Amino acid sequence: MAKENPSQTRLLIAISIAILAVSTSSVFIRFAQEEAPSLVIAASRLLLASLLLAPPALIKHRAELQRLSRKDLALGLLSGIFLALHFATWITSLEFTTITNSVVLVSTSPLWVAILAPIFLKEKLTKTVILGMILTLVGGTIIGFSEGCIWDGGISCASQAELGLAEASKGNFLALAGAWAIAGYLLIGRNLRAKMSLIPYIFLVYGMGAIAMLLILLITGNSLFGYSPMTYLWLLLIAIFPQLIGHSTYNWALRYLPVALIAVTTLGEPIGSSILAFVILKEIPTTLQFLGGALILAGIYVTSQKK
């Protein structure tokens, strides 16, 4: 007998947990980047998550994995490649451009999902989804600019000239590429996830992504070895919390919710990140961050409505 879909309350709780877990990513990455290159962080995130998933996936779900068709495996590979490219480009972009620009550009992913979902998934966009996306994108943009701007009777922002035009342009493009990659990951995942249970699906996608990242490390000459125990602890925490708990919960919800809604809810991350930054790093949210957070919450609520 087929299982009933989870209640709206259960879905809301799950999405809230996912947002909180994914929000730890920026804090953990900040600590890991003190020693490890960005590509190593991206590769370790997917590799460690895959290794932790291997026992339950290969023991309890071996039969389901063996039933996968060549098409399913190809979709899993493509989805994993998109996920690997997302982490590689987004994390690396922070080395070249401001956090402001990186956050603003990578937060455009719901727009690309909205444009492509009706074409590839035949999912119609309702007026509430469109309104919710606009609110969350505006909120994400405000939070992004709050990193380099202050409110003093008007908004004044720091110049990007210190970074150099060439490096800033490279970072901006990498952040935008991260948005394109996560959009592709969500669109493919929505299709494949409908056919598979959660553990085999995330093991397949994360594993394919890990293989793609290992190839990238090989090409770029980066190594997974030679770092301090504390750095490896941060890498493990990144794999467990934002990846296994956060992203996996989003993947679970993909089976029951439209991909556009999942894309919009991922913009709740800046709110959680601001709270954790305040508690752990003693960074006090600004007025702009509070305003942006309120708009994101409003956008998520509006998008979740049926009509």
Secondary structure, 3 states (H helix, E strand, C coil): CCCCCCCHHHHHHHHHHHHHHHHHHHHHHHHHCCCCCHHHHHHHHHHHHHHHHHHHHHHHCHHHHHCCCHHHHHHHHHHHHHHHHHHHHHHHHCCCCCHHHHHHHHCCHHHHHHHHHHHHCCCCCCHHHHHHHHHHHHHHHHHHHHCCEEECCCEEECCCHHHCHHHHHHHHHHHHHHHHHHHHHHHHHHHHHCCCCHHHHHHHHHHHHHHHHHHHHHHHCCCCCCCCHHHHHHHHHHHHHHHHHHHHHHHHHCCCCCHHHHHHHHHHHHHHHHHHHHHHCCCCCCHHHHHHHHHHHHHHHHHHCCC
